[in-house]
Amino acid sequence: MGDEYRPVLARVKRLLAAPQAALDAKTQHIHDLRNRQVPFFRCSDPRAVQTYYYLWALYFLYFTHTGQGHEQYPTRRRP
C-alpha cells in the first residue's frame, strides 16, 4: 500500500525476493504485539477467553503505522 508507485513497486519486489523472510518478520511483529500489548486473561469459561482475544484482534485491525517519530507500535486510527 502506498500513494507513490515506485516506492510501492520496490517494496513488492523486495518482498517477492524473499517471501519467507517477510512472513517471518510479520509473524514476529504480531507475536510481539500480542505478547506485549494484550493483557493476559484466563478464566474457567473457554468461550469467554476466546471472546476476549477475538475482541483484541478486532481492535488491532484498526491500527495504522505512521513510521514517524518514536512510535514503536502503531496507533489507533481516528474516526
C-alpha positions as CSV (number, residue, x, y, z in Angstrom):
1,M,0.0,0.0,0.0
2,G,1.1,3.5,-0.7
3,D,0.5,6.6,-2.6
4,E,3.5,6.6,-4.9
5,Y,4.0,3.8,-7.4
6,R,7.8,3.5,-7.5
7,P,8.4,3.0,-3.7
8,V,5.5,0.5,-3.5
9,L,6.8,-1.4,-6.5
10,A,10.3,-1.5,-4.9
11,R,8.8,-2.9,-1.6
12,V,6.8,-5.5,-3.6
13,K,9.9,-6.7,-5.4
14,R,11.9,-6.8,-2.2
15,L,9.1,-8.9,-0.6
16,L,8.9,-11.3,-3.5
17,A,12.7,-11.8,-3.5
18,A,12.4,-13.4,0.0
19,P,8.8,-14.1,0.9
20,Q,9.6,-16.4,3.8
21,A,11.7,-13.8,5.5
22,A,8.9,-11.2,5.1
23,L,6.4,-13.7,6.5
24,D,8.7,-14.5,9.4
25,A,9.2,-10.8,10.2
26,K,5.4,-10.2,10.1
27,T,4.8,-13.2,12.3
28,Q,7.4,-11.9,14.8
29,H,5.8,-8.5,14.8
30,I,2.3,-9.9,15.5
31,H,3.7,-12.1,18.3
32,D,5.4,-9.1,19.8
33,L,2.2,-7.1,19.7
34,R,0.2,-9.9,21.2
35,N,2.7,-10.7,23.9
36,R,3.5,-7.1,24.9
37,Q,0.2,-5.2,24.3
38,V,-2.6,-7.6,25.1
39,P,-3.2,-8.2,28.8
40,F,-3.1,-11.8,29.8
41,F,-6.6,-13.3,30.5
42,R,-7.7,-16.7,31.7
43,C,-10.9,-17.9,33.3
44,S,-12.9,-21.1,33.7
45,D,-15.0,-20.4,30.7
46,P,-13.0,-21.0,27.5
47,R,-15.6,-19.2,25.4
48,A,-15.0,-16.0,27.4
49,V,-11.3,-16.4,26.8
50,Q,-11.9,-16.8,23.1
51,T,-14.1,-13.8,23.0
52,Y,-11.6,-11.7,24.9
53,Y,-8.8,-12.4,22.4
54,Y,-11.2,-12.1,19.4
55,L,-12.1,-8.6,20.6
56,W,-8.4,-7.7,20.9
57,A,-7.9,-9.0,17.3
58,L,-10.6,-6.6,16.1
59,Y,-9.0,-3.8,18.0
60,F,-5.7,-4.4,16.2
61,L,-7.5,-4.3,12.8
62,Y,-7.9,-0.6,13.3
63,F,-4.2,0.1,13.9
64,T,-2.1,2.1,11.5
65,H,1.6,2.7,11.5
66,T,2.8,6.2,10.7
67,G,6.5,5.4,10.7
68,Q,7.2,8.8,12.2
69,G,8.8,9.9,15.4
70,H,9.5,7.5,18.3
71,E,6.4,5.2,17.8
72,Q,7.4,1.6,18.4
73,Y,3.9,0.3,17.9
74,P,1.1,1.6,15.6
75,T,-1.7,3.7,16.9
76,R,-5.5,3.5,16.5
77,R,-7.0,5.4,13.6
78,R,-9.1,8.3,14.5
79,P,-12.6,8.4,13.1
